[in-house]
């Protein structure tokens, strides 16, 4: 993953509101890539019920 747990814990709506617009697109791409990777990992892990 490209963003650490620490990175994510420091983000909130206030942080995003203060972020320059030019930084929002790269951040969105990082978050999207992380989400895709996390979902792919969930698909690969064995289901426990």
C-alpha positions as CSV (number, residue, x, y, z in Angstrom):
1,X,0.0,0.0,0.0
2,X,1.2,3.5,-0.7
3,X,-0.2,5.2,2.4
4,X,0.7,4.2,5.8
5,X,-1.6,3.8,8.8
6,X,-0.1,6.9,10.2
7,X,-0.8,8.8,7.0
8,X,-4.4,7.8,7.1
9,X,-4.9,8.5,10.8
10,X,-3.8,12.1,10.2
11,X,-6.4,12.7,7.5
12,X,-9.8,14.0,8.1
13,X,-12.2,16.3,6.3
14,X,-10.5,19.4,7.7
15,X,-7.2,18.2,6.4
16,X,-8.7,17.5,2.9
17,X,-10.4,20.9,2.9
18,X,-7.1,22.6,3.6
19,X,-5.2,20.6,1.0
20,X,-4.3,22.6,-2.2
21,X,-6.4,21.5,-5.1
22,X,-3.3,20.4,-7.0
23,X,-2.6,17.9,-4.3
24,X,-6.1,16.3,-4.3
25,X,-5.8,14.4,-7.6
26,X,-2.5,12.6,-6.6
27,X,-4.0,11.8,-3.2
28,X,-7.2,10.5,-4.8
29,X,-5.1,8.2,-7.0
30,X,-3.2,6.9,-4.0
31,X,-6.4,6.3,-2.1
32,X,-8.0,4.5,-5.1
33,X,-4.9,2.3,-5.5
34,X,-4.9,1.4,-1.8
35,X,-8.6,0.6,-1.9
36,X,-8.2,-1.6,-5.0
37,X,-5.3,-3.5,-3.3
38,X,-7.2,-3.9,0.0
39,X,-10.2,-5.3,-1.8
40,X,-8.1,-7.7,-3.9
41,X,-6.5,-9.0,-0.6
42,X,-9.9,-9.5,0.9
43,X,-11.0,-11.6,-2.2
44,X,-7.9,-13.8,-1.8
45,X,-8.1,-14.5,1.9
46,X,-10.0,-17.6,2.9
47,X,-13.5,-17.0,4.2
48,X,-14.3,-17.8,7.7
49,X,-17.8,-18.3,8.9
